Amino acid sequence: MENQQQEQKTKTSLGQELKIIFSSSRAFWLINMVNFADGIAYFGILTLMTLFLGGNVGMSDAMTGISVSTFTGLVTLFMFGGGFVSDKYGVRKALTIALTLLFSGRVILSLAALPAGIGLAWVGYVMSWGAILLMALGSGILQPALYAGAKEYTNPKVSAIAFSFIYAFMNLGIVFGNFASPFIRTDEPFIADIHGLGWGIMGVFLTCTAITGVVLLLHISLFSKKVEKECRVAVVNEEENQNKTWKQRLAEMPFKDVRFMWFIFILLPVQTLFAHQFLTMPDYIFRVFPAEVAAKFEWINGINPFIIVIFVPLIAMFTRNVSVFKMLIIGTSVSAATTFLLISQQPSLTVLISYVIIFSLGEAAWSSRFYEYVGDLAPVGQVGAYMGLAGLPWFLAKFTTGLYSGFMLSHFVPKEGAQDPATMWLIYAIIACVTPVGLILTRNWIESGIQKKA
């Protein structure tokens, strides 16, 4: 199957593929509207969540790490069941459900700091955990629906570029959010005599919540049943698909394919680095670097999505005929090896920015190509479920990383006392290297299984 799809893709030139993708259906651009807006809101909140729960709500480092890790872990866990929602009810309805849940959860989280001000911190904890559950469920439905939409509403000849656009638009939203966040959060001067609004982290969260509400209204207004039907390129047997039981859907998943399962789970070690970008990096920067660096933290964090926006589509275009497996080896090797830059005993802003840039280029090399592979493997009508399955290692990475990230911060980068961030990053770099090494050692075995599928 993969060989046939690859032949389809190589029949068209890059110019022809770009022409096809930019003339894609209205539905494709509508799902990217949701994708872009949720990139702003989801990561605008996630980037500051550890600081918000620890500083505004009053949780300890350990409890904050576990809470944020539970949230990100549940997002990916719910992606598995959430994928079935888009497969059963269609992309349009799945997005409506997801955005409603996200809006509700973000309202509750934004207000969770208020009880701490009147001595009812436990109420803030309950509100935060309730919001985490709602937001995780919403994101778990949203993400598979976006990728399912990319397959249903675009020409199969340009699937590599279509999936890269989904990944790039999400990151474009992150760029916008990270650029605006410090201006909303602080009252620092940014351009000449123009100062920030100084609304604090809660102000950022409320802004993200408002964006979610607006895009929900736009989605309901613009993405009608007529648009859904007219724009669908891949044919879905809706009656057959809706009548399938959960047991039948699970039986169709490639759980018994040992090579495929190894292929997606060997990514877990390097994916812990992605989890550290929001579990460890915020407190690391705020505790190790000067206040003027911390004030612009979101801008440093925004380098990653900025690079992704530019290089994911470019790399996808120019490596569309290179095997997914080869791109995974290259990309994960770059991301893992780059972490060794952070083991310097004297933290440097130049080194930090260099790390973010090179790490991001590694991510750009393999991230969207992996989802392209899973999308190609999945039959029409089952893309959401397959994407959910592919996200299970990401769930484990995010969940397990949070179980120890708070302890590691308290031990190696405490708020007060001696700090040793170099050892912490050395441990994380060694863990991440397991992925490229594992991919290289099992390459022939995995690729022989892929060839048998063709």
ABEGO torsion letter per residue (X at the ends): XAAAAAAAAAABBAAAAAAAAAABBAAAAAAAAAAAAAAAAAAAAAAAAAAAAAAAAGBBAAAAAAAAAAAAAAAAAAAAAAAAAAAAAEAAAAAAAAAAAAAAAAAAAAAAAAAAAAGBAAAAAAAAAAAAAAAAAAAAAAAAAAAAAAAAABBAAAAAAAAAAAAAAAAAAAAAAAAAAAAAABABBABEABBBAGAEAAAAAAAAAAAAAAAAAAAAAABBAAAAAAABABBBBAAAAAABBAAAAAAABAAABAAAAAAAAAAAAAAAAAAAAAAAAAAAAAAABBAAAAAAAAAAAAAAAAAAAAAAAAAAAAAAABBAAAAAAAAAAAAAAAAAAAABABBBAAAAAAAAAAAAAAAAAAAAAAAAAAAAABBBGAAAAAAAAAAAAAAAAAAAAAAAAAAAAAAABBABEBBBAAAAAAAAAAAAAAAAAAAAAAAAAAAAAAAAAX
